[in-house]
Amino acid sequence: MEKRNGTLVTEFLLLGLSENPKIETFLFVLFLAIYVATLFGNAILLTACVYDQKLHTPMYFFLGNLSFIDICYSSVTVPNMLVQLLGRKHISFFACAVQMFVNLLLGCTEGLLLSVMAYDRYVAITLPLRYTVIMRNSVCLSMVIFCWISDSLVALVVTIVALRLPLCGRNVIDHFICEATAFLKISCVDTFFAEMVIFSAATYVLVFPCIFTILSYTRIIITIVRISSAEGRYKAFSTCASHLIVVTMFYSTAISMYMKPTSKNSESQDKMVSVFYTISPPMLNPMIYSLRNKDVKMALQKIIQRNIFD
């Protein structure tokens, strides 16, 4: 609980996306459908990565982790949005803190994991003969563990800094989730230090991984262009196309949200960008990967046939 100037804040009011009953009804149906599609798509993709032996490779190990993150990420955000659209917009200080930390943890981890997946594609295409040595199981596991541990620390620091901002009794947040950046706008003191902490965290979990991913794909494209056969170039590029779409979608929206000065952001703009990068990627990721990946399609067909005919 936050207490400054003798004022105790025990809960917050999240204004959500709209106060129009008709629009709220439409949004409720829309987000419920998106949530069901997200859970269904990622659960199927995760199941395929776990149960099909042919998918027990580094690329699908990372993809399975991405699906797990997307399930958790969506489950932290969307159900709370649905409750708000039904009229319950208050959230306790503790629940707000937990939501902020978990959202930051999952979002940051996805950012680093996408860069790890880019490195995996870099090694597979530019160093194919050394791929099994470089990307052995212990290395892949260490990469994922590093993503979770380092991002846990980042999320914890940002959450603590945001929640310790003096609010002077202000508890109305013009957002649909407890975002760290939203707390900067309701604080009654100068937020320069908090902004620098958030900016530094975003640089670590978004900008650096994004630059690393760009460098990896630059090297990948150079290698693909040097392949003599058109079929070989197409096969090499097709293994990266899905990931490149996801990377572009995630980094562009997340960076525009967290790397822009607070004074330059409007509440409506922040909410729209937040909707896009917290709800759209978890739903679209399994569609993008499964529709463009023959191995995943075959694995899903095997699972379906096994369940139907066995």
Secondary structure, DSSP 8 states (H G I E B T S, - for coil): -EEETTEEE-EEEE--S---HHHHHHHHHHHHHHHHHHHHHHHHHHHHHHH-GGG-SHHHHHHHHHHHHHHHHHHHHHHHHHHHHTT--EEEHHHHHHHHHHHHHHHHHHHHHHHHHHHHHHHHHH-GGGHHHHT-HHHHHHHHHHHHHHHHHHHHHHHHHHHTS--TT--EESSSS--HHHHHHH-SS--HHHHHHHHHHHIIIIIHHHHHHHHHHHHHHHHHHT-SSHHHHHHHHHHHHHHHHHHHHHHHHHHHHHSS-GGG--HHHHHHHHHHHHHHHHHHHHHHHHHT-HHHHHHHHHHHHHHHH-
